[in-house]
Amino acid sequence: MSVTAENAEKTRRRVKEEPKSSSLAVKRLIKDDATDSDYSSESENGVSRPDKPIHFASESPFSSRSGPQNYRGLLNNCILLLVLSNSKNVITNLLKYGFLVNPLQWFEASVYYNNWPCYGLLLVMWLFPLTILRVEQAASKGKLSNRVVAVCYFLILATQLIFPVLVVLLTKMGLIGSVFCLSWYTIIWLKMMSYTQVNWWCRNSPTRKKDDDLDRKDKHLVRYPDNLNIRDLFYFCCAPTLCYELNFPRNERIRKIFLFRRVMEFVFILNVEIAIMQQWIIPTTLNSLQPFKDMELTLMVERVLLLAIPNHMFWLLGFYGFFHSMLNIIAELMRFADRQFYRDWWNSQTIRHFWKAWNVPVHRFAVRHVYSPLVKTHKLSKIAAQGIVFAGSAFFHEYLVSFPLRMLRHWAFLAMMGQVPLGILTDFRIFRGQVGNIIVWLSIILGQPVAILMYLHDFYWTHWAPLAQNATTTG
């Protein structure tokens, strides 16, 4: 038996094993493995034909009825076009602005540009978890009632959100220090929300005594109130999760090679992001001031599209550097075993799936401590609970943007709340599949540059325009 005959026989067997999409696809698959001599030797019913037929019923490869196709070559072509177009933009940027990359500028901006209050804020931040620990220890011994504990927690958590904002606004802290401090305060605030709620569940559990008797046999499990100590609290504050548990899954050892790779990744990505920010994003953003000032629609759209590429590259690198490299570094050092910090959000066909998959720690916190209590305990509808979750997320997005810029705006809040109707839209069957995935990507690629330029426009008129006007008047 010839090689071509063997290939044709293998193809026929594979077609029989796989589900048939259409008879035309089956015939095409079989005849693709045949040679010209196979076509000319006999017809489909086995009868020899002297005209040596070469045509048969088939569909074009791009037709939906042609069956599965391999488009790897077209994907390679798209990647090459993307690389070539971005290379052209990089060369144009270098010719226009010169080489602007200087990592020392970020160090100087972090240390010297009025960021000294940041260090004091980070030290004071640990007083809030320690105070909560003392309140919970007193409550576990029956010294405080649930009502008093709830009031104490409310006051502590409210102060934890308001105090750093007052320091940032009164001291006119630098932008980098402000974002860093408020981000840390937000993370610890979310952790303390989980910490207080879980301990509340354990303290008021109706099966607490039975659980204690059953778990005495397993000495490895920590039970309430044995978890109320500084070591446990500090581990949770540093662990790469927002949801508190009395017994976290732990690895037996630290994988040094894995840790080294993640550290190298993080250092490399950090330097690449600094280069993109200095060389591409900052000049493009500053050149967008005049079009937004004059409200020239065509130039505004052009600037948004020009900023979309470097901003999206910065966002993708930031995602990988934080959620994969940095969180795995922390988890490896702490032997934290749960490494599901993200899921396949890039395949999201709906906005809802994207927000569930791209930031798993925040999603778990929202479901466990906000959504589920609202639905199960307070009997709210699922839509109302989802709206409250997005409203909370929108508040913290605005919290981390407006206060460091020292101007109260609503663009980040509206952008997050706009995800609710967009999520409802992508839930319709007509927008699912590839269309839904395209909508998700467009919202990421174009939404962020628009928000950046809107804040830049407001920042210019709030801070820079008055200074320029005063300088002109004085001169």
Solvent accessible surface area in square Angstrom, and as a share of the most:
residue,aa,sasa,rsa
1,M,175,0.78
2,S,64,0.42
3,V,110,0.63
4,T,47,0.27
5,A,40,0.31
6,E,74,0.33
7,N,64,0.33
8,A,7,0.05
9,E,63,0.28
10,K,131,0.56
11,T,5,0.03
12,R,102,0.37
13,R,146,0.53
14,R,108,0.39
15,V,11,0.06
16,K,162,0.68
17,E,147,0.66
18,E,83,0.37
19,P,128,0.81
20,K,144,0.61
21,S,84,0.54
22,S,31,0.20
23,S,76,0.49
24,L,36,0.18
25,A,9,0.07
26,V,27,0.15
27,K,80,0.34
28,R,42,0.15
29,L,49,0.25
30,I,37,0.19
31,K,43,0.18
32,D,85,0.44
33,D,47,0.25
34,A,25,0.20
35,T,46,0.27
36,D,105,0.54
37,S,72,0.46
38,D,61,0.32
39,Y,36,0.14
40,S,30,0.20
41,S,64,0.41
42,E,89,0.40
43,S,23,0.15
44,E,113,0.51
45,N,123,0.63
46,G,43,0.41
47,V,91,0.52
48,S,85,0.55
49,R,102,0.37
50,P,133,0.84
51,D,93,0.48
52,K,138,0.59
53,P,29,0.18
54,I,100,0.51
55,H,168,0.75
56,F,55,0.23
57,A,61,0.47
58,S,59,0.38
59,E,50,0.23
60,S,73,0.47
61,P,83,0.52
62,F,156,0.65
63,S,38,0.25
64,S,114,0.73
65,R,148,0.54
66,S,2,0.01
67,G,20,0.19
68,P,120,0.76
69,Q,60,0.27
70,N,130,0.67
71,Y,101,0.39
72,R,146,0.53
73,G,51,0.49
74,L,91,0.45
75,L,84,0.42
76,N,73,0.37
77,N,69,0.36
78,C,75,0.45
79,I,87,0.44
80,L,112,0.56
81,L,104,0.52
82,L,108,0.54
83,V,82,0.47
84,L,116,0.58
85,S,56,0.36
86,N,26,0.13
87,S,47,0.30
88,K,128,0.54
89,N,35,0.18
90,V,63,0.36
91,I,102,0.52
92,T,65,0.38
93,N,13,0.06
94,L,70,0.35
95,L,151,0.75
96,K,126,0.54
97,Y,62,0.23
98,G,32,0.30
99,F,156,0.65
100,L,67,0.33
101,V,36,0.21
102,N,54,0.28
103,P,71,0.44
104,L,117,0.58
105,Q,93,0.41
106,W,73,0.26
107,F,120,0.50
108,E,74,0.33
109,A,17,0.13
110,S,40,0.26
111,V,56,0.32
112,Y,149,0.57
113,Y,133,0.51
114,N,53,0.27
115,N,3,0.01
116,W,168,0.59
117,P,8,0.05
118,C,7,0.04
119,Y,112,0.43
120,G,35,0.34
121,L,5,0.03
122,L,40,0.20
123,L,136,0.68
124,V,50,0.29
125,M,4,0.02
126,W,76,0.27
127,L,106,0.53
128,F,22,0.09
129,P,1,0.01
130,L,64,0.32
131,T,61,0.35
132,I,0,0.00
133,L,0,0.00
134,R,136,0.50
135,V,19,0.11
136,E,1,0.00
137,Q,39,0.17
138,A,24,0.19
139,A,7,0.05
140,S,23,0.15
141,K,146,0.62
142,G,63,0.60
143,K,145,0.61
144,L,58,0.29
145,S,65,0.42
146,N,62,0.32
147,R,195,0.71
148,V,67,0.38
149,V,0,0.00
150,A,46,0.36
151,V,82,0.47
152,C,37,0.22
153,Y,15,0.06
154,F,142,0.59
155,L,103,0.51
156,I,22,0.11
157,L,14,0.07
158,A,33,0.26
159,T,67,0.39
160,Q,0,0.00
161,L,25,0.12
162,I,99,0.50
163,F,68,0.28
164,P,0,0.00
165,V,12,0.07
166,L,90,0.45
167,V,29,0.17
168,V,0,0.00
169,L,65,0.32
170,L,145,0.72
171,T,44,0.26
172,K,135,0.57
173,M,0,0.00
174,G,12,0.12
175,L,94,0.47
176,I,57,0.29
177,G,4,0.04
178,S,0,0.00
179,V,62,0.35
180,F,98,0.41
181,C,0,0.00
182,L,0,0.00
183,S,33,0.22
184,W,80,0.28
185,Y,0,0.00
186,T,9,0.05
187,I,60,0.30
188,I,0,0.00
189,W,35,0.12
190,L,25,0.12
191,K,6,0.02
192,M,0,0.00
193,M,56,0.25
194,S,0,0.00
195,Y,1,0.00
196,T,9,0.06
197,Q,40,0.18
198,V,7,0.04
199,N,0,0.00
200,W,78,0.27
201,W,104,0.36
202,C,31,0.18
203,R,27,0.10
204,N,65,0.33
205,S,35,0.23
206,P,133,0.84
207,T,61,0.35
208,R,65,0.24
209,K,167,0.71
210,K,138,0.58
211,D,40,0.21
212,D,36,0.19
213,D,80,0.41
214,L,123,0.61
215,D,29,0.15
216,R,177,0.65
217,K,179,0.76
218,D,61,0.32
219,K,184,0.78
220,H,168,0.75
221,L,74,0.37
222,V,55,0.32
223,R,75,0.27
224,Y,9,0.04
225,P,55,0.35
226,D,102,0.53
227,N,1,0.00
228,L,15,0.07
229,N,58,0.30
230,I,94,0.48
231,R,211,0.77
232,D,30,0.15
233,L,4,0.02
234,F,113,0.47
235,Y,38,0.14
236,F,0,0.00
237,C,2,0.01
238,C,40,0.24
239,A,3,0.02
240,P,11,0.07
241,T,20,0.12
242,L,15,0.08
243,C,15,0.09
244,Y,0,0.00
245,E,72,0.32
246,L,25,0.12
247,N,52,0.27
248,F,28,0.12
249,P,65,0.41
250,R,115,0.42
251,N,45,0.23
252,E,170,0.76
253,R,160,0.58
254,I,65,0.33
255,R,93,0.34
256,K,165,0.70
257,I,121,0.61
258,F,45,0.19
259,L,31,0.15
260,F,126,0.53
261,R,143,0.52
262,R,25,0.09
263,V,52,0.30
264,M,93,0.42
265,E,42,0.19
266,F,61,0.25
267,V,70,0.40
268,F,138,0.57
269,I,13,0.06
270,L,82,0.41
271,N,69,0.36
272,V,45,0.26
273,E,21,0.09
274,I,29,0.15
275,A,30,0.23
276,I,17,0.09
277,M,40,0.18
278,Q,12,0.05
279,Q,20,0.09
280,W,21,0.07
281,I,11,0.05
282,I,71,0.36
283,P,13,0.08
284,T,4,0.02
285,T,15,0.09
286,L,83,0.41
287,N,52,0.27
288,S,1,0.01
289,L,30,0.15
290,Q,101,0.45
291,P,10,0.06
292,F,11,0.05
293,K,79,0.33
294,D,68,0.35
295,M,125,0.56
296,E,73,0.33
297,L,133,0.66
298,T,112,0.65
299,L,78,0.39
300,M,28,0.12
301,V,75,0.43
302,E,75,0.33
303,R,41,0.15
304,V,19,0.11
305,L,99,0.49
306,L,62,0.31
307,L,0,0.00
308,A,4,0.03
309,I,65,0.33
310,P,0,0.00
311,N,11,0.05
312,H,25,0.11
313,M,68,0.30
314,F,59,0.25
315,W,42,0.15
316,L,63,0.31
317,L,46,0.23
318,G,23,0.22
319,F,18,0.07
320,Y,85,0.32
321,G,4,0.04
322,F,84,0.35
323,F,13,0.05
324,H,38,0.17
325,S,0,0.00
326,M,70,0.31
327,L,15,0.07
328,N,9,0.04
329,I,24,0.12
330,I,48,0.24
331,A,0,0.00
332,E,1,0.00
333,L,99,0.49
334,M,33,0.15
335,R,76,0.28
336,F,8,0.03
337,A,35,0.27
338,D,45,0.23
339,R,52,0.19
340,Q,81,0.36
341,F,5,0.02
342,Y,53,0.20
343,R,86,0.31
344,D,62,0.32
345,W,8,0.03
346,W,107,0.37
347,N,86,0.44
348,S,0,0.00
349,Q,83,0.37
350,T,22,0.13
351,I,1,0.01
352,R,68,0.25
353,H,71,0.32
354,F,10,0.04
355,W,56,0.20
356,K,99,0.42
357,A,1,0.01
358,W,42,0.15
359,N,28,0.14
360,V,0,0.00
361,P,18,0.11
362,V,62,0.36
363,H,42,0.19
364,R,83,0.30
365,F,14,0.06
366,A,15,0.11
367,V,58,0.33
368,R,71,0.26
369,H,10,0.04
370,V,40,0.23
371,Y,45,0.17
372,S,28,0.18
373,P,27,0.17
374,L,30,0.15
375,V,34,0.20
376,K,145,0.62
377,T,95,0.55
378,H,119,0.53
379,K,159,0.67
380,L,67,0.33
381,S,69,0.45
382,K,130,0.55
383,I,131,0.66
384,A,43,0.33
385,A,0,0.00
386,Q,53,0.24
387,G,22,0.21
388,I,79,0.40
389,V,35,0.20
390,F,31,0.13
391,A,34,0.26
392,G,32,0.30
393,S,33,0.21
394,A,0,0.00
395,F,94,0.39
396,F,34,0.14
397,H,75,0.34
398,E,20,0.09
399,Y,7,0.03
400,L,51,0.25
401,V,49,0.28
402,S,1,0.00
403,F,42,0.18
404,P,2,0.01
405,L,29,0.15
406,R,80,0.29
407,M,11,0.05
408,L,127,0.63
409,R,80,0.29
410,H,87,0.39
411,W,71,0.25
412,A,12,0.09
413,F,72,0.30
414,L,93,0.46
415,A,53,0.41
416,M,13,0.06
417,M,57,0.25
418,G,31,0.30
419,Q,31,0.14
420,V,39,0.23
421,P,81,0.51
422,L,41,0.20
423,G,2,0.02
424,I,77,0.39
425,L,69,0.35
426,T,0,0.00
427,D,40,0.20
428,F,116,0.48
429,R,215,0.79
430,I,135,0.68
431,F,58,0.24
432,R,130,0.48
433,G,24,0.23
434,Q,138,0.61
435,V,73,0.42
436,G,0,0.00
437,N,26,0.13
438,I,98,0.50
439,I,34,0.17
440,V,2,0.01
441,W,63,0.22
442,L,89,0.44
443,S,34,0.22
444,I,11,0.06
445,I,52,0.26
446,L,63,0.31
447,G,36,0.35
448,Q,51,0.23
449,P,0,0.00
450,V,68,0.39
451,A,28,0.22
452,I,61,0.31
453,L,1,0.01
454,M,50,0.23
455,Y,17,0.06
456,L,23,0.11
457,H,41,0.18
458,D,17,0.09
459,F,40,0.17
460,Y,42,0.16
461,W,117,0.41
462,T,51,0.30
463,H,40,0.18
464,W,95,0.33
465,A,16,0.13
466,P,55,0.34
467,L,118,0.59
468,A,57,0.44
469,Q,126,0.56
470,N,91,0.47
471,A,68,0.52
472,T,109,0.63
473,T,113,0.66
474,T,121,0.71
475,G,99,0.95
